[in-house]
Every structure is written in structure tokens, then in C-alpha cells.
Amino acid sequence: MVDDSEVVRMGLRSLLAGDPGLELVGEAGTVAGAAPACAKGRADVVLLDIRLPDGTGFDACRQILAAAPTTRVLILTSVADDALIAEAIRAGVHGYLLKEIDGQGLLHAIREVAAGKSIIDPAITARVIDLVRTGGAGNEKAALAALSPQEKRVLALIAEGRTNKEAGNELHLSEKTVKNYLSNIFDKLNVSRRAQAAALYAQDKPRSP
């Protein structure tokens, strides 16, 4: 976990210690200390605050992912304005939660992100979709329309939070094949993360009456 508040780190440490299925392998309070702590502990998931004394959590996120691309990054913050949400998506985070979340909700989110899913706090989901919609909606709609029927089926399952393996099981495809489909989908939609593709799909999906 990376947070400049010692009190917050103490609280998270206590919460994680109460769950035998999770292990805290390191912590830091600065951007400079984030990537080294993650590397030393070989972290699967990083809980990352945005406001740090020597930079932002987005700087730390980029450094962490550059050094260990398979690490999953979950933003845990008290702020959520549009600029920060947009920057989080560009930085490649796998989840964005507000600190108002309860303890069990956070533990569940950590497990979901570790399993390959993308998590967005319900309080900001609509804003993420609005950001995507206002960032070139015409081009994005055309890109979505250009997906093959199978690519659309894969994207629909990913947008529901399924892992590659779960999507493969439902579509009778290998996990590797689903990964290849996702790579093509990302290229066509000009995105690099599951959360971005899912947000595009969500804003284009017809709403129920």
C-alpha cells in the first residue's frame, strides 16, 4: 500500500491483518518509495493514494507498471474530480475506489482486482462514462461498430467484470484466444486497459426503458 498518511496505513494494516487470505508485503508513503517497495515485496495488488508528498499516485502507477506490468493497481483516494479520473485511466489503473468504502467492500475489491477484474466505485461510474462520451464519441461509436460479432461478445463479458478465463468458458474459447481477441479490441478502440474498453461499451449499450 502507498499512502502518505501513517494513520491511514495503520488502519489498512489492521484491516488486512484480519484477513488470512491476504498478506501485506510492503508499504510506502512517497512516489520514490512506491516502485521499490512493490518490487521488493513482489506485490500482486497495490493500494495507491493519489496525493503523495513528492508527486502523484499516477506517477507511481506508471513507474510500478513499467517495472512490473502484471501488477494490479487499485486507487484508494478521498478525491474524485473529472481531471483525476481521466488521468487515472490514462495512467493504466485497474480500479478506482473512494475511501468512504467499508472494510469488507475494500477486501472484496482487492480480491476482484487480483483476479483480473476492473473495479470502479459506483459513485463515479457515471462520470467515467461521461468522460469517455465527451472524448470523441463519434469516433468511438464507429470503432465499436467495427468490432466483429465475436469481439463484441468478448467485450460484453469483460464489461460485466468477467476474467479472460471466465469469458473463455462461457464462449467455449481458450483463455489465450480471449486474450488475443482483447488485444484486437484494444487496438480497434485505441485503448490500453480493460476499464477503458468497458467504459466505452457501457456508454454505447442501449439502456433499458
C-alpha positions in Angstrom: 0.0 0.0 0.0 1.1 3.5 -0.8 -0.3 6.4 1.2 1.4 9.4 2.8 -0.8 9.2 5.9 0.6 7.0 8.7 -2.8 6.8 10.3 -4.4 5.5 7.1 -1.6 3.0 6.7 -2.2 1.8 10.2 -5.9 1.4 9.6 -5.3 -0.5 6.4 -2.6 -2.7 8.0 -5.1 -3.7 10.7 -7.8 -4.4 8.2 -5.6 -6.6 6.1 -4.1 -8.4 9.1 -7.6 -9.6 9.9 -8.0 -11.4 6.6 -5.9 -14.7 6.5 -6.2 -14.8 2.7 -4.4 -11.5 2.1 -0.8 -10.6 3.0 0.6 -7.1 3.2 4.1 -7.4 1.6 5.2 -3.7 1.8 4.2 -0.1 2.2 5.4 3.3 1.2 4.5 6.9 1.7 6.0 8.5 -1.3 6.3 8.1 -5.1 10.0 7.4 -4.8 9.4 4.6 -2.4 6.4 3.0 -4.2 8.0 1.1 -7.0 10.9 -0.3 -4.9 8.5 -1.4 -2.2 6.3 -3.2 -4.7 9.3 -4.8 -6.4 10.8 -6.0 -3.0 7.5 -7.4 -1.9 6.6 -8.8 -5.3 3.1 -7.3 -4.9 0.2 -8.7 -6.8 -2.0 -5.7 -6.0 -1.1 -2.1 -5.0 -3.4 0.1 -3.0 -2.4 3.6 -4.1 -3.4 7.0 -2.9 -3.3 10.0 -5.4 -1.9 12.7 -3.3 1.7 12.0 -2.3 4.4 14.5 -1.0 6.8 14.1 -3.9 4.3 13.7 -6.8 1.0 11.9 -7.6 -0.2 8.3 -7.4 -0.3 8.4 -11.2 3.4 8.9 -11.3 3.8 6.0 -9.0 1.4 3.9 -11.1 3.4 4.4 -14.3 6.6 3.5 -12.5 5.1 0.4 -10.9 3.6 -0.9 -14.2 6.8 -0.1 -16.1 8.8 -2.2 -13.7 6.2 -5.0 -13.2 3.4 -4.9 -15.9 1.5 -7.7 -14.3 1.0 -5.8 -11.1 -2.6 -4.7 -10.5 -3.1 -1.1 -9.3 -6.1 0.0 -7.2 -6.5 3.7 -6.5 -7.9 4.3 -3.0 -8.5 8.0 -2.5 -10.8 10.6 -1.0 -10.9 12.8 -4.1 -12.6 12.1 -7.5 -12.9 15.1 -9.8 -13.1 14.6 -13.5 -9.5 15.5 -14.2 -8.2 12.9 -11.7 -10.5 10.2 -13.0 -9.3 10.9 -16.6 -5.7 10.9 -15.5 -6.2 7.6 -13.6 -7.5 5.9 -16.8 -4.5 7.3 -18.8 -2.1 6.0 -16.2 -3.5 2.5 -16.6 -5.0 1.8 -13.1 -7.2 -1.3 -12.7 -9.6 0.2 -10.2 -10.6 3.5 -8.6 -12.3 3.5 -5.1 -13.2 6.2 -2.7 -12.0 6.0 0.9 -15.7 6.0 2.1 -15.8 2.3 1.1 -16.3 0.0 4.1 -13.7 -2.6 5.1 -15.4 -5.7 3.7 -16.0 -3.8 0.4 -12.4 -3.0 0.1 -11.2 -6.5 0.8 -13.7 -7.8 -1.8 -12.4 -5.2 -4.3 -8.8 -6.2 -3.7 -9.7 -9.8 -4.5 -11.6 -8.8 -7.6 -8.7 -6.8 -8.9 -6.3 -9.5 -8.1 -8.5 -11.9 -10.1 -8.2 -9.7 -13.2 -11.3 -7.6 -12.9 -11.6 -3.9 -13.1 -13.3 -2.0 -10.2 -14.8 1.4 -10.4 -16.6 3.0 -7.4 -20.3 3.2 -8.1 -20.3 6.8 -7.1 -18.0 7.7 -10.1 -19.0 5.2 -12.7 -21.4 7.6 -14.5 -18.6 10.3 -14.5 -16.2 7.8 -16.1 -18.7 7.1 -18.8 -19.4 10.8 -19.4 -15.6 11.4 -19.8 -15.5 8.7 -22.4 -18.6 10.0 -24.1 -17.3 13.6 -24.4 -13.8 12.5 -25.6 -14.7 11.8 -29.3 -18.0 9.9 -29.0 -18.5 9.7 -32.8 -15.1 8.0 -33.4 -15.7 5.7 -30.5 -19.1 4.6 -31.7 -17.7 3.9 -35.2 -14.9 1.9 -33.6 -17.4 -0.2 -31.5 -19.5 -0.8 -34.6 -16.4 -2.1 -36.4 -15.9 -4.9 -33.9 -16.7 -8.4 -35.1 -19.7 -10.2 -33.5 -17.3 -12.4 -31.5 -15.3 -9.4 -30.4 -18.5 -7.8 -29.2 -19.4 -10.9 -27.2 -16.0 -10.9 -25.6 -16.2 -7.2 -24.8 -19.7 -7.6 -23.3 -18.5 -10.2 -20.9 -15.4 -8.2 -20.0 -17.6 -5.2 -19.3 -19.6 -7.4 -16.9 -16.4 -8.0 -14.9 -15.5 -11.4 -16.2 -11.9 -12.6 -16.3 -10.4 -13.9 -19.5 -10.8 -17.4 -18.2 -14.5 -16.9 -17.3 -15.2 -15.3 -20.7 -13.5 -18.2 -22.4 -15.5 -20.8 -20.5 -18.8 -19.1 -21.5 -17.8 -18.7 -25.1 -16.1 -22.1 -25.4 -12.7 -20.4 -26.2 -9.3 -20.8 -24.7 -8.0 -18.2 -22.3 -5.3 -17.4 -24.8 -7.9 -16.9 -27.6 -9.8 -14.4 -25.4 -6.6 -12.6 -24.7 -6.0 -12.3 -28.5 -9.5 -11.0 -29.0 -9.0 -8.4 -26.3 -5.7 -7.3 -28.0 -7.6 -6.7 -31.2 -10.4 -4.9 -29.4 -7.9 -2.6 -27.7 -6.3 -1.8 -31.0 -9.6 -1.0 -32.7 -10.9 1.1 -29.8 -7.5 2.8 -29.3 -7.4 1.9 -25.6 -4.9 0.0 -23.5 -6.9 -1.2 -20.5 -10.0 -3.3 -19.7 -11.6 -0.5 -17.7 -11.4 1.9 -20.7 -12.9 -0.7 -23.1 -15.6 -1.5 -20.6 -16.5 2.2 -20.2 -16.8 2.6 -23.9 -19.1 -0.5 -24.1 -21.2 0.8 -21.2 -21.8 4.2 -22.7 -22.8 2.7 -26.1 -25.0 -0.1 -24.7 -28.7 0.6 -25.2 -30.4 1.5 -21.9 -33.5 -0.5 -20.7 -36.7 1.5 -20.9 
